[in-house]
């Protein structure tokens, strides 16, 4: 067979070249393929080494085919060389197509790739049968026609799933990684197979949903766009809806995962037996965090509504105020008065003045992560920490927040905004659950109108604190005159703020 043209050479279009040129070209291509396959073994890429090696081995066998003298062996080697080369080329093409189409995606459907592989191999087998074995393909196809009809009825459901999978690939109602809901099942799409689509639920359960069922059922896709979540809550009739809206919006604005565009919606929805029912709708970018975010919003609403005295009512039949309850309230009042004396500028107040001031305070609770005050906001309240830890941050010159310190019981903050009307100069955010005493401007106004001398005493102490904290004046140069001047300025601001 020396000098004869092989099947692979015919497929490659080398049959018109001379024997020496054909052998030289195939030898060079085979050597290059095998060397490249060796190099791929030490690299981690999309292209594997074995398909390249397979194509190289096919070329090597094709080169030695004309040398074999035995015609039967030469025929087998010739056919084997064609199959190995085409096998390697098909695998290389499929892997390169996968790398180009699905780069950057963790999972993807293999339906089209498998279908393309099957189609190409059917073509290869038919070509080999036709060229090497001279088999009549028409007769080969006609023989199993009746068998094909029988198998079609037997595999009707399986074929329905396969074609449904192809339809899903063409229409693309979802992509791998999207969160979807089918019937009562919610999960993330993992991949799309021949028979079923795999979904991973929140409980990390692997759920295989038949493709035919996916094509028929109503499907909700929560991926690649903002999704709304909704909370329903009943609040007391005595609270104006606009005030409720302000409080709820403050909670939603304080949670970074809640989108501000589209804006949250707070809608009074219906009058119940003992409450006005509100619908609270907010938007999130990633449905994966919906449950955690839902819990955070509900938690934030509880703290905010409690702080603002907005009742979440429930059916009540009888209310009994016992003597023990009145005793507890009296003890709580004395405890608050004792805690107020931890504030240096309140320490010198008389018992009468302290009782007057303590009667106006309120106790608030904040959940971990909530902001008690924000830098740049106006404020009219002073806070004393009873329980928990807060972080103090302020924006630096580059606009990024800088952590300044942490505060715990019995620290207090907010006195400058309360006394002078200045903007808050730092953000205070709860690191843990926090309980604080709030002293508002109305309480101090009542105190100063009844006891004007208390304002002068407080102004001197607060002015000293300002001198120390802000380091505005050099003590060696300014002496006591700087403190007295600051105290006079502060006293005038207090008289202006509190109208005394």
C-alpha positions, 0 to 999 in steps of 0.5 A: 500500500506504499504511496496509496492515499489514506481516508484521513488524507482524503478528509483533510484534502491532501490526496492531490499532493505528492507522497513525500509532502503528505507524509511531511505535513502529517509528521509535523502536525503529529509531532506538534500535537503530541508536544503540545499535549505534553505541555498541557499536562502541566497547565490548568486551563480549559483545554485538556491534554488528552484530546490533543494527544488523541488527534496526534496519535491519529496522525501518527497512525495515518503516517505509518498506514502506507508502510504496513504490507498486510492489507487487512491490518492496513485497513484497520489502522487506516480506519482507526487513525480516522476515528482517533483524529476526528474524536480528538478534533471534536473534543477540542472544538467542544472544550473551546466552545465551552470555554468561550461560551460559559467563561465566568459561570459556575454552572451551565447546561450541557444539553446542547454540548451533548446533543452536538457531540452525539450529532457529530459522532453519528456523522463520523460513524456514518462516514466511516461505515460508508467509506470504509465498509461500503454500507448502504446507509439508506437500508441501515436507516430503514431497518429500525424504523418500526423499532424507533416508533415502539421506543418512541411510545415507551420513552414518551415521558423521557423524550418529553423532558429532553425536548422541554430541556431544549425549549428551556435552553432556547427561551432562557426563562432563567440562568444557572445561579438565579433564584426561582420558585416553582409551585411551593419550592424555592431555590437557586438553579444549579444546572439544566440536564437532559431530564431535569433541572437541578435546584438547590433549596435554602436548606441545601437540599438538591431538588431535581425538577423534571423539565416537562413540569418546569415547562408547564408550571408557573415559574417565578424568577427572582434573579438579575433584577430588584425584588420586592418583599413585604411586611404586614403589621397592625399599629394602634389607632391613636398613631397618625399614619404620616408619623408611622411612615416617618418612623418606618422609613427611618428604619429602612434607610438605616439598613444598607441592603434595602434599596432606596430606588425604587423607594420603600412604600408604607401604606395604611391598608385596612381598619382592623378590630383593634389596629390599623394594618399597614403594608410595608414594601421594600426592595432588595437587590439579591433574593438570596439574602431575603430571609435574613433581611426580612428578619432584620427589618422586623427586628428594627421595626420592633426597636423603633416602634418601642422607642417612639411609643407606637403600640403594636396592639393585641386583644385585651380583655382586662387590665389590672394595675396592682400595688406591686406594679406601682412599687416597681415604678417607684423603684425604677424612678429612683434608679434613673435619678441615681444614674442621672447623677453619673453625669458630671453637669447634673451631679450638683442638682438638688433632689427636687431639681433631679426629680423634676428632670427625671420625670421627663426622661424616657428609656429606649432600646436599640438593636445591634447595628442601629444608629442612635445618632448620625453625624450632621443631623440636628438633635435635641436629646442627650443619651446616657448608656444603661446597657450595651456597647456603642461605636463612635465614628466620624467622617474623615477628610476623604469622606470615609468613616473613622472609628474614634472610640467605643462607649459603655455604661455610664458614658453619655453623649449628645450634650452639645447638640442638646444645649447649643443646637449644633449639628451632631459631630459623630455617628453613634451606632449600637455594637450590641443591643443597647438600652439608653436614657433619653433626656430631651430639650423639653425636660431641661426647659422645664427645669431651667424655667423653674430653677434658672441658676441650674443653667449657669452651673451646667454651662460652666461644667459643659464649657470645661468639657468642651475645652478639654475635648476640642483642645481649642485653646492653649491653657498656658496662653489663655488661662481661665479667661478662655474657659470663662469666655466659653462658659459665657457663650454657652450660657447665652446659647442655652438661654436662647435655646431654652428661652430663659 
